[in-house]
Amino acid sequence: MLFGRNLETNELMNSSLYNNGTGGAPDQIGTLFLVGQLNTFDSASRNLNLDWTAIQVSIPLKNGDILASQIDLDRREDTVPLAMFRDVLAVPDLGTNITDYQPYRIQNPHVKPVGFLGLTQFDQINTNIGMGQKSTNFWLQPEFGYPFDVFQGKITWVAANNETITRTGRPGTDVHAISGAILTDSLLNMKVQYKVVPTCLFDDAPGCELIIQFWVTRTGLVKFCVFVVFGINWFVTIALFLLTGESLLLNRHNILESTDIFAVCFSALFALPSVRSLLPGVPGYGCALDMLGILPNMIIITLCTVFFAISRLRLRYRHAAAAAAAAKDQ
């Protein structure tokens, strides 16, 4: 219940204005927002997949909730077709005669838009965001630091009026301000955090873009499962190591004869690695979990198995020799 409640809280925070990094009060923002729906995250290819839509909201917002303040399509005063450009910059447009405000245009007018939003409620753009490492820290490196790894990525949006582009024949002109963005939905075993920087709302900003920074981490449930498996593996390994040491170094023949420790060690060779595959979102072999847990566990248990096998064979040889000597004496 606690993990489920935490997941619900994270999803609500993603859709809240005061947690998406816009930093503006409800009466100081514009009316155009982007809504990103989380689809999938592939830690192997390091891609975060989202579907984006554009919404208009009424000002002031209802309790700071952007989705609750959304204006229905049939009640909009105007529907502006927006040409959406990804990972570009918007710079002051010096090729117009507009003096009432500072117009903007994308820096590279040869870039094609990745899609169009704002005409119907079904308009959406699918994107894959490449996620890299946030830090060179041993524990934070993607996949290698599982389950403490942190993935980081960024996307920049610029929205331009497609009607103006078509009418004037100037690609990327008449940039519209995007006030912010929110995320909806959630990902299994992953926590997505983000920060939004709408440069259009800052007077000292050189451009007019919407910059969204993403961080993807493992949830608390994943870390809890890893700690449990890590602890159980080492507990079993240490127990078998102590039994091996007691039976071999202290010559505890009753352990070798009455209990089948050899079968236990042999079974552990296959059981402990299989437990690793049960961990949620576990990466390929070679992460820190393997270097600090699975690999040492397997080496120790393998040595215990070999020593037990040798001891059992020597003990059987002694018993056979003793039986042969007793038969000869008779």
Secondary structure, DSSP 4 states (H G I P E B T S, - for coil): -HHHHHHHHHHHHHTBGGGTT----GGGS-SEEEEEEEEEEETTTTEEEEEEEEEEB-SS-BTTBTGGGBPPGGG-S----EEEEES--EEE--SS---SS--EEES-TTPPPSEEESSSTT--EEEEEE-EES---TTTSTTTTTTS-EEEEEEEEEEEEHHHHHHH--TTBSEEP--EEEEES-BTTEEEEEEEEEGGG-TT-SS--EEEEEEEEE-HHHHHHHHHHHHHHHHHHHHHHHHHHHHHHTT-HHHHHHS-HHHHHHHHHHHHHHHHTTSTT--STTSHHIIIIIHHHHHHHHHHHHHHHHHHHHHHHHHHHHHHHHHHH-
